[in-house]
């Protein structure tokens, strides 16, 4: 009759092999995932900048076309008073939800 090997001994040997082989594999997988995330974030940022540039160029061209045809800018044509700005009213309080709490 062949000698019987207890299952826990097989588990101990298998665990040490998995640790030695799996640790570098998992480390490489994490590094690759993080680098892909960083590259994706960089690509999204560049695409956003490109869209902002296109929007600024289109706005400038539209304003130039309006001014060359003698039309008033869109804010004045819509009934806004001359010199009106797009800022918040002076009496409106700003939100303090993100302000740090004061030490007591």
C-alpha positions as CSV (number, residue, x, y, z in Angstrom):
1,X,0.0,0.0,0.0
2,X,1.5,3.4,-1.0
3,X,2.1,6.0,1.7
4,X,-0.8,8.5,2.2
5,X,0.1,12.2,1.9
6,X,-2.1,14.4,4.1
7,X,-4.0,17.0,2.1
8,X,-2.7,19.9,4.3
9,X,0.9,19.1,3.2
10,X,-0.1,19.3,-0.4
11,X,-1.8,22.7,0.4
12,X,1.3,24.0,2.1
13,X,3.5,23.1,-0.9
14,X,0.9,24.6,-3.3
15,X,0.6,27.8,-1.3
16,X,4.3,28.5,-1.3
17,X,4.4,27.9,-5.1
18,X,1.5,30.1,-5.8
19,X,3.0,32.8,-3.6
20,X,6.4,32.7,-5.5
21,X,4.8,32.6,-8.9
22,X,1.7,34.7,-8.3
23,X,3.2,37.7,-6.5
24,X,5.2,38.9,-9.6
25,X,2.2,38.2,-11.8
26,X,-0.2,40.2,-9.7
27,X,2.4,43.1,-9.3
28,X,2.8,43.3,-13.0
29,X,-1.0,43.3,-13.5
30,X,-1.4,46.1,-11.0
31,X,1.4,48.2,-12.6
32,X,-0.1,47.7,-16.1
33,X,-3.6,48.7,-14.9
34,X,-2.3,51.8,-13.2
35,X,-0.3,52.9,-16.2
36,X,-3.3,52.3,-18.5
37,X,-5.4,54.5,-16.2
38,X,-2.9,57.3,-16.2
39,X,-2.7,57.2,-20.0
40,X,-6.4,57.2,-20.4
41,X,-6.7,60.2,-18.1
42,X,-4.0,62.0,-20.1
43,X,-5.8,61.3,-23.4
44,X,-9.2,62.6,-22.0
45,X,-7.5,65.8,-20.8
46,X,-5.9,66.4,-24.2
47,X,-9.2,65.7,-25.9
48,X,-11.0,68.2,-23.6
49,X,-8.4,70.8,-24.3
50,X,-8.9,70.3,-28.0
51,X,-12.6,70.7,-27.7
52,X,-12.2,73.9,-25.7
53,X,-9.8,75.3,-28.3
54,X,-12.4,74.5,-31.1
55,X,-15.2,76.1,-29.1
56,X,-13.1,79.3,-28.5
57,X,-12.2,79.5,-32.2
58,X,-15.8,79.0,-33.3
59,X,-17.0,81.7,-30.8
60,X,-14.3,84.1,-32.0
61,X,-15.3,83.5,-35.7
62,X,-19.0,83.9,-34.9
63,X,-18.4,87.2,-33.0
64,X,-16.1,88.4,-35.9
65,X,-18.9,87.6,-38.4
66,X,-21.5,89.5,-36.3
67,X,-19.2,92.5,-36.0
68,X,-18.4,92.6,-39.7
69,X,-22.1,92.6,-40.6
70,X,-22.8,95.4,-38.2
71,X,-25.0,93.3,-35.8
72,X,-24.8,93.8,-32.1
73,X,-23.4,91.0,-29.9
74,X,-25.9,88.4,-28.8
75,X,-26.2,89.7,-25.2
76,X,-27.2,93.2,-26.3
77,X,-29.5,91.8,-29.0
78,X,-31.3,89.6,-26.4
79,X,-32.3,92.6,-24.3
80,X,-29.4,92.7,-21.8
81,X,-28.3,96.2,-20.8
82,X,-24.9,97.4,-22.2
83,X,-22.0,96.4,-19.9
84,X,-24.0,93.6,-18.3
85,X,-21.7,90.8,-17.1
86,X,-22.3,87.1,-16.5
87,X,-21.1,87.1,-12.9
88,X,-23.1,86.3,-9.8
89,X,-25.2,89.0,-8.2
90,X,-23.4,90.8,-5.4
91,X,-26.0,90.0,-2.7
92,X,-26.0,86.2,-3.3
93,X,-24.0,84.3,-0.7
94,X,-21.5,81.6,-1.8
95,X,-21.8,78.1,-0.6
96,X,-19.6,77.2,2.3
97,X,-20.1,73.4,2.1
98,X,-16.5,72.7,1.0
99,X,-14.9,75.2,3.4
100,X,-12.8,73.6,6.1
101,X,-14.2,73.7,9.6
102,X,-12.8,76.2,12.1
103,X,-10.9,75.0,15.1
104,X,-12.7,75.7,18.4
